[in-house]
Protein backbone atom coordinates (compact mmCIF):
# COMPACT_ATOMS: atom_id res chain seq x y z
CA UNK A 1 0.00 0.00 0.00
CA UNK A 2 1.16 3.47 -0.75
CA UNK A 3 1.52 6.03 2.00
CA UNK A 4 -1.39 8.09 0.69
CA UNK A 5 -3.64 5.03 0.62
CA UNK A 6 -2.60 4.10 4.16
CA UNK A 7 -3.38 7.62 5.39
CA UNK A 8 -6.77 7.45 3.68
CA UNK A 9 -7.59 4.08 5.31
CA UNK A 10 -6.49 5.39 8.73
CA UNK A 11 -8.61 8.50 8.28
CA UNK A 12 -11.68 6.44 7.37
CA UNK A 13 -11.11 4.14 10.36
CA UNK A 14 -10.74 7.07 12.77
CA UNK A 15 -13.82 8.82 11.36
CA UNK A 16 -15.96 5.69 11.64
CA UNK A 17 -14.71 5.11 15.21
CA UNK A 18 -15.63 8.68 16.09
CA UNK A 19 -19.16 8.24 14.68
CA UNK A 20 -19.65 5.08 16.75
CA UNK A 21 -18.50 6.80 19.94
CA UNK A 22 -20.72 9.83 19.33
CA UNK A 23 -23.69 7.60 18.53
CA UNK A 24 -23.28 5.65 21.77
CA UNK A 25 -23.07 8.84 23.81
CA UNK A 26 -26.23 10.18 22.22
CA UNK A 27 -28.09 6.97 23.09
CA UNK A 28 -26.91 7.17 26.69
CA UNK A 29 -27.90 10.82 26.91
CA UNK A 30 -31.29 10.06 25.34
CA UNK A 31 -31.92 7.26 27.84
CA UNK A 32 -31.02 9.57 30.73
CA UNK A 33 -33.27 12.31 29.35
CA UNK A 34 -36.17 9.85 28.91
CA UNK A 35 -35.73 8.70 32.51
CA UNK A 36 -35.73 12.32 33.71
CA UNK A 37 -38.91 13.08 31.70
CA UNK A 38 -40.67 10.02 33.12
CA UNK A 39 -39.73 11.04 36.66
CA UNK A 40 -40.95 14.61 36.08
CA UNK A 41 -44.23 13.31 34.64
CA UNK A 42 -44.76 11.01 37.65
CA UNK A 43 -44.07 13.90 40.02
CA UNK A 44 -46.67 16.04 38.27
CA UNK A 45 -49.23 13.23 38.49
CA UNK A 46 -48.52 12.83 42.21
CA UNK A 47 -48.91 16.58 42.76
CA UNK A 48 -52.28 16.52 41.01
CA UNK A 49 -53.47 13.63 43.18
CA UNK A 50 -52.42 15.50 46.34
CA UNK A 51 -54.24 18.63 45.12
CA UNK A 52 -57.40 16.59 44.52
CA UNK A 53 -57.17 15.00 47.98
CA UNK A 54 -56.73 18.40 49.63
CA UNK A 55 -59.64 19.87 47.64
CA UNK A 56 -61.86 16.91 48.62
CA UNK A 57 -60.95 17.37 52.29
CA UNK A 58 -61.52 21.15 52.13
CA UNK A 59 -64.89 20.76 50.42
CA UNK A 60 -65.96 17.84 52.62
CA UNK A 61 -66.55 15.63 49.58
CA UNK A 62 -66.17 12.22 51.24
CA UNK A 63 -67.20 10.30 48.12
CA UNK A 64 -64.42 11.87 46.07
CA UNK A 65 -61.97 11.38 48.94
CA UNK A 66 -62.96 7.72 49.17
CA UNK A 67 -62.28 7.28 45.45
CA UNK A 68 -58.85 8.91 45.73
CA UNK A 69 -57.65 6.96 48.77
CA UNK A 70 -56.91 3.27 49.02
CA UNK A 71 -59.65 1.09 50.49
CA UNK A 72 -57.32 -0.35 53.11
CA UNK A 73 -55.83 2.96 54.24
CA UNK A 74 -54.74 3.12 57.85
CA UNK A 75 -54.33 6.42 59.70
CA UNK A 76 -51.91 6.63 62.60
CA UNK A 77 -52.42 9.29 65.24
CA UNK A 78 -49.78 10.34 67.68
CA UNK A 79 -50.81 11.01 71.23
Secondary structure by P-SEA (a helix, b strand, c coil): ccaaaaaaaaaaaaaaaaaaaaaaaaaaaaaaaaaaaaaaaaaaaaaaaaaaaaaaaaacaaaaaaaacccbbbbbbcc
